[in-house]
């Protein structure tokens, strides 16, 4: 009876918070036996035993518990939740509901961090952490600080790096990495309740933990356990060599290890070791593999330029590559040529095993576990420590599928030299046997190095050297991968994204090779989230999937592939949930990129309409370079003097001339001539043409305004020398209007748009403009523009302004004038870039991005549908009626288009009727818009004589540019449903 009442109480709370009807809510009374979930996830949920759990992409996101009144029980469940790293835990009491951050724990109280405390009577679907709140960007912005605290991942890595570095650097143990791995392996077995079949150890976790600490009091004792485990399990992890005789491994070093495992010592940052809190029965193996990044030490990481691949990115990549193959065939042969800690190998192995187990936790079929690994999983790495970590990780993954009670006879396979190789990927002789294996997939995260090495020699030998720039290893890996491919092999590498945008000839040739010789399957661009993806590295990345299918050049160029450009998102920042929005996805034909190399960058931030727009502008307007060269006399352009070290050139002809100290001297339409000094060098690295320093000229600063991506340029008639940070276009006084015109365009919003769409490094790596690219921007001349620029500069020079002559207003007028000159006055795509994309990217002036949609916005959005569909149905006796529901379920809006038999009095109506809103809400709920918000796609639903669109009510989703895209999507769906007929 008590249980029944408790269930009803919890059900009531779940219902009032809006979760009850969600298909992503799983109840504990179903025992979490859902084959959609991984074995590890099911195991963790059974260990935690919540009343219910809300899932996002088959991972726990919100836990529901009855309130714990016993303090020890409360600490125990809090510790388990923290080990599982589930973001939100909701504890339901009789009168109150308390919400916790499941990823952070107070190291003194051993309790999770409390976020909210609500009365049961006050909660509803508008309450914090309700079903409809947790998918709101604005909701999570309010809780960013509370959910940005240090997580278990960070604490564990910090603890392990302390111990490993201490053993390696203070006690000089060269085998420190392997030693720490063994201890984690043993703790993993203990925490799983495995009886190690050794004196003092049993299936009792607490007793076995104490026994391990006891053995760490004596080196012979702990090495005796290591020897026993080598005999028991085989494998490479417990190959001891001559370690036991190493005099550097002193009793003090052993005590350091014991104190660390007992959580008795502080790390170098003053943080207490939390090793005693870690439960390796709950912590996933893949997180333990995380130690690769830190165990190799900073020196090794810098040498190899290797970045650890985070688990969520591994999942996302494997979901889009091997999953379908495994579902169809059960296994796949996979090679990671830069395997590091083995994260791709471990997760791939897991997927194969779990396909075979079909929901079962364990298997007694040891042959299945071993053969699946040895027949299918292969890895290469130059760093032996990395291979040791990979072997360790694979061993733990195997043991995850063994019942702790049936481990007595299980033997681990030897992997080093058989499946995992300490070798250079470009060592053709030692890897020749691997080339005979018919790999289904080659997946990895190659080092992003630019050092000479065997990879350069390989490229020279095979005629690839013309594709190399700065000895880049990324492209060498792509080229070498061909040796291991057949026509069906799919390759997928995480590469430095600049290979798609660098403008020197080797990079352009490499892209041409890729487009003509390979069939691209998918590209996922991560540049805009580069600071979030790899810890300790601001690394712009791209995930490139391709195959050398054997098709000819024409066939490859006809290939159309999926292109996804990730954008910053609060879910990604806080929870590593990969978010793909509608505007992030495009389908691209390889021919387009071969014919228009600039389009690689436009794809990153542009919409479909931006490609078409830039093609139009390039066809109908000259470039800035063409305009400069067409003038009589020809305008001179270039950058200022270069002071760098290197070969020195005579600069005596510039000695004594005024010198502009460039760093902060130039702003929009203005120059600070107080920054003038005297040029005092007789020799410098680059002197440039002295004529360039004779005014008049247009001067432009290298940096850009990071608030809006505009450039800073000014017209100047005083002569002086300037440094390399300044680019100049020099003309005569008769060409003043041309120079003023150039200044206007360089400062303009239109050129900010070009910077975003065409600037190879902006929004990708360095926030700088590249002169050669700007010279290729479309250009337009207008005397009206030149006169407006002169007026603006004159106003800015004045100490005070005449009433009504505000330079800001004049600059706004100039921007409108330039838009008009390019025929862009009402262009939705330029407006979307300037009002939405650039503010999102810079974090400045972004009030429009997530503001609620207003009536005028819906008016603009609706016009596109009304005009197009009215034309379609003209003369048929059918008419268009559009209904807008401004607020559905608090964070959403609905847009309904109806085909009616009589002409409505008002074609656009705003529905604020509660009954009709509830009707639309029912449709909304039926189509589960809120589920799996990792993919924020619109709901588009068709009925017999109508269709409706439901999406979050942020302005960025209802902008006119999005109306164009949505209408195109609707039209395609209608045509596909009707066999191509209206």
Protein Blocks (a to p, Z undefined) as FASTA:
>chain_A
ZZmmmmmmmmmmmmmnopmmpckbccfkloopafkbcfklmmmmmmnopabdcdeehiaf
bdcddddfblklmmmmmmmmmmnopabacdddfkbccdddfkbccfklopacdfbdcdfk
lgcfkbghiaklmmgmklmmmmmmmmmcccfklmmmmmmmmmmmmmmmmnopaklmmmmm
mmmmmmmmmmnopaehighiafblklmmmmmmmmmmpfklmmmmmmmmmmmngpjklpnk
jmlmmmklcfklmmmmmmmmnopaccfkopacfklmpcfklmcfklmmmmmmmmnojmlm
mmnopacddfklmmmmmmmmmmmmmmmnopacdddfblmnommmmmmmmmmmmmmnnopa
bdcblmlmmmmmmmmpccddfblklmmmmmmmmmmmmmmmpcfklmmmpccddfehklmc
cddfklmklmmmmmmpccfbdcddddfdfbdcfklmmmmmnopmmmpghhiaklmmmmmm
mmmpcfklccdddddfklmmpcbfklmmmmmmmmmmpccfbdcdfklmmmmmpghiacdd
dddddddehpafklmmmpccddddddddfklmmnopacddfklpccddfklmmmmmmlmm
mmmmmcfklmmmmmmmmmmpccfklmmmmpccdddddddddfbgcjdddfklmgopacdd
fklmpcghiacfklpccdfbfbdfblojfklmpccdddddfbdcfknopacddddfbdcd
ddfkbccddddfklmmmmmmmmmmmmpmklmmmmmmmmmkgoklpccddfklmmmpccdd
dfklmmmmmmmmmmmmpmbdcehiafklmmmmmmmmmmmmnopmmgmklmmmmmmmmmmm
nopaklmmmgccdfklmmmmmmmmmmmmmmmmgonlpacdddddfbgghiaccddddddf
bdcfblbdcdfbfklmmmmmmmmmmnommgoklbccddddddfkbccddddfbfklmgfk
lmmmmmmmmmmmmmmmnnopZZ
